[in-house]
Amino acid sequence: MSIIDIWKRRVTEHQKKMMKYLKYVLNDHFVIVCLFLLGALGYAYSEMLKSVSTDFAYGKVLAWIVFSILIFIGNLATLIQPADSVFLLQKEAEMEGYFKKAKSYSLILPLIVIGFISAAVMPLLVATSSFAFSDWIVFFASMVLIKEVELDAQIVKIKQVEKKERNLTTLIVGILSIVSSFLGLYVHPFVGLAGALMSSVLWHGRINRWLRVSRYQWEFLVQKESTRLKNIYQFINLFTDIPALRGTVKRRAYLDNIMGRMELKQDNTYLYLFSKALLRGTEYSGLVIRLSLIGLGVVALITYPILVIVMSLLFLYLTGFQLIPLYYHYDDHLLSVLYPVEKKQKLKAMQKILFTLLVAQSGLFFIATSLTMPFLTSLSVFGLNSLFSILFSQVYFPARIKKLLNNERNLV
């Protein structure tokens, strides 16, 4: 089997696995949240554009920053496995073709993201400068050339031994991106395209040969691919369990005071266990933190009360819905069957945790909205969010658990 055949087989297996998980990611809840989020951001963006004029000098600066950073979106997908450092070592001379296939494959998704974000920036440039919407094609072509260089630089870095050498490679690509974007925005789009083309020629003709060394750093390569896959699995794990991903447990001694205030009695058995899993398990605490931070950013940027209410409720729902698996966290533990604790105590404990977290998140949203909206409006939003927290924890959650248990009985 040739090295290209190995690549083709791995790509096929990887795509099958991703498609299997994709149906869980693109569920009704997530699609609805994304549609509302894009709609709210689009509406706020369009309203903001109505208030800016050609005197707004920061339009080009913002576009310059975005265009310069966009090329760093997307990592090289090598699909390298830990055992390859042993079994593919003898085929190292043939790996160049393998990584060329990997670069072509890794270019697809970043170009979609770059195209979407750069197209979203164009209305700002048109409103504040003399650009036309047709100039987007030239900007996009420039970023495609630089992104190809950036992926080739990632191949160069897997051969470099020292971290400072990899940092130098990243710096060179960053400079090429900054210069190309500057020329396109402040001189002429076609000048920026010419600069990107010259950067690509210069990179492939001289720079990468100067930076490249002879042998691959297999340990770094395996670690880099493992980190990339872990980031993907962590996102998918928000929607379904991933066998390849296991959350880590951290001591977090600074939270001992919170647990110490809980009364240790039989009725609090599951309350204590769920709290412990939530505070120490990265899969749960990380989820709550990420959704809270994203929600804070969204509600802080929106100044329209109706949109703030809709988006805050959506993030509260998403947080509560994604925490439902915590209810089953200890079901596979033998002692959970032997505990002399009534099942209703388990449900009450989870309801209390959900209500506490959702109200706390509502409080954070209240702080964010009070900075941009009148106090009474922010207070009204907080009241609606608190009401939703009660309905979700006391009405929706028990009904959801009952439905899931009925489905399990029907399957049996």
Secondary structure in CASP SS format (residue, H / E / C, confidence):
PFRMAT SS
TARGET T0000
AUTHOR 0000-0000-0000
METHOD secondary structure of the structure
MODEL  1
M C 1.00
S C 1.00
I H 1.00
I H 1.00
D H 1.00
I H 1.00
W H 1.00
K H 1.00
R H 1.00
R H 1.00
V H 1.00
T H 1.00
E H 1.00
H H 1.00
Q H 1.00
K H 1.00
K H 1.00
M H 1.00
M H 1.00
K H 1.00
Y H 1.00
L H 1.00
K H 1.00
Y H 1.00
V H 1.00
L C 1.00
N C 1.00
D H 1.00
H H 1.00
F H 1.00
V H 1.00
I H 1.00
V H 1.00
C H 1.00
L H 1.00
F H 1.00
L H 1.00
L H 1.00
G H 1.00
A H 1.00
L H 1.00
G H 1.00
Y H 1.00
A H 1.00
Y H 1.00
S H 1.00
E H 1.00
M H 1.00
L H 1.00
K H 1.00
S H 1.00
V C 1.00
S C 1.00
T C 1.00
D C 1.00
F C 1.00
A C 1.00
Y H 1.00
G H 1.00
K H 1.00
V H 1.00
L H 1.00
A H 1.00
W H 1.00
I H 1.00
V H 1.00
F H 1.00
S H 1.00
I H 1.00
L H 1.00
I C 1.00
F C 1.00
I C 1.00
G C 1.00
N C 1.00
L C 1.00
A C 1.00
T C 1.00
L C 1.00
I C 1.00
Q C 1.00
P C 1.00
A C 1.00
D H 1.00
S H 1.00
V H 1.00
F H 1.00
L C 1.00
L H 1.00
Q H 1.00
K H 1.00
E H 1.00
A H 1.00
E H 1.00
M H 1.00
E H 1.00
G H 1.00
Y H 1.00
F H 1.00
K H 1.00
K H 1.00
A H 1.00
K H 1.00
S H 1.00
Y H 1.00
S H 1.00
L C 1.00
I H 1.00
L H 1.00
P H 1.00
L H 1.00
I H 1.00
V H 1.00
I H 1.00
G H 1.00
F H 1.00
I H 1.00
S H 1.00
A H 1.00
A H 1.00
V H 1.00
M H 1.00
P H 1.00
L H 1.00
L H 1.00
V H 1.00
A H 1.00
T H 1.00
S C 1.00
S C 1.00
F C 1.00
A C 1.00
F C 1.00
S C 1.00
D H 1.00
W H 1.00
I H 1.00
V H 1.00
F H 1.00
F H 1.00
A H 1.00
S H 1.00
M H 1.00
V H 1.00
L H 1.00
I H 1.00
K H 1.00
E H 1.00
V H 1.00
E H 1.00
L H 1.00
D H 1.00
A H 1.00
Q H 1.00
I H 1.00
V H 1.00
K H 1.00
I C 1.00
K C 1.00
Q C 1.00
V C 1.00
E C 1.00
K H 1.00
K H 1.00
E H 1.00
R H 1.00
N H 1.00
L H 1.00
T H 1.00
T H 1.00
L H 1.00
I H 1.00
V H 1.00
G H 1.00
I H 1.00
L H 1.00
S H 1.00
I H 1.00
V H 1.00
S H 1.00
S H 1.00
F H 1.00
L H 1.00
G H 1.00
L H 1.00
Y H 1.00
V C 1.00
H C 1.00
P H 1.00
F H 1.00
V H 1.00
G H 1.00
L H 1.00
A H 1.00
G H 1.00
A H 1.00
L H 1.00
M H 1.00
S H 1.00
S H 1.00
V H 1.00
L H 1.00
W H 1.00
H H 1.00
G H 1.00
R H 1.00
I H 1.00
N H 1.00
R H 1.00
W H 1.00
L H 1.00
R C 1.00
V C 1.00
S C 1.00
R C 1.00
Y C 1.00
Q C 1.00
W H 1.00
E H 1.00
F H 1.00
L H 1.00
V H 1.00
Q H 1.00
K H 1.00
E H 1.00
S H 1.00
T H 1.00
R H 1.00
L H 1.00
K H 1.00
N H 1.00
I H 1.00
Y H 1.00
Q H 1.00
F H 1.00
I H 1.00
N C 1.00
L C 1.00
F C 1.00
T C 1.00
D C 1.00
I C 1.00
P C 1.00
A C 1.00
L C 1.00
R C 1.00
G C 1.00
T C 1.00
V E 1.00
K C 1.00
R C 1.00
R C 1.00
A H 1.00
Y H 1.00
L H 1.00
D H 1.00
N H 1.00
I H 1.00
M H 1.00
G H 1.00
R C 1.00
M C 1.00
E C 1.00
L C 1.00
K C 1.00
Q H 1.00
D H 1.00
N H 1.00
T H 1.00
Y H 1.00
L H 1.00
Y H 1.00
L H 1.00
F H 1.00
S H 1.00
K H 1.00
A H 1.00
L H 1.00
L H 1.00
R H 1.00
G E 1.00
T H 1.00
E H 1.00
Y H 1.00
S H 1.00
G H 1.00
L H 1.00
V H 1.00
I H 1.00
R H 1.00
L H 1.00
S H 1.00
L H 1.00
I H 1.00
G H 1.00
L H 1.00
G H 1.00
V H 1.00
V H 1.00
A H 1.00
L H 1.00
I C 1.00
T C 1.00
Y C 1.00
P H 1.00
I H 1.00
L H 1.00
V H 1.00
I H 1.00
V H 1.00
M H 1.00
S H 1.00
L H 1.00
L H 1.00
F H 1.00
L H 1.00
Y H 1.00
L H 1.00
T H 1.00
G H 1.00
F H 1.00
Q H 1.00
L C 1.00
I H 1.00
P H 1.00
L H 1.00
Y H 1.00
Y H 1.00
H C 1.00
Y C 1.00
D C 1.00
D C 1.00
H C 1.00
L H 1.00
L H 1.00
S H 1.00
V H 1.00
L H 1.00
Y C 1.00
P C 1.00
V C 1.00
E C 1.00
K H 1.00
K H 1.00
Q H 1.00
K H 1.00
L H 1.00
K H 1.00
A H 1.00
M H 1.00
Q H 1.00
K H 1.00
I H 1.00
L H 1.00
F H 1.00
T H 1.00
L H 1.00
L H 1.00
V H 1.00
A H 1.00
Q H 1.00
S H 1.00
G H 1.00
L H 1.00
F H 1.00
F H 1.00
I H 1.00
A H 1.00
T H 1.00
S H 1.00
L C 1.00
T C 1.00
M C 1.00
P C 1.00
F H 1.00
L H 1.00
T H 1.00
S H 1.00
L H 1.00
S H 1.00
V H 1.00
F H 1.00
G H 1.00
L H 1.00
N H 1.00
S H 1.00
L H 1.00
F H 1.00
S H 1.00
I H 1.00
L H 1.00
F H 1.00
S H 1.00
Q H 1.00
V H 1.00
Y H 1.00
F H 1.00
P H 1.00
A H 1.00
R H 1.00
I H 1.00
K H 1.00
K H 1.00
L H 1.00
L H 1.00
N H 1.00
N H 1.00
E H 1.00
R H 1.00
N H 1.00
L H 1.00
V C 1.00
END
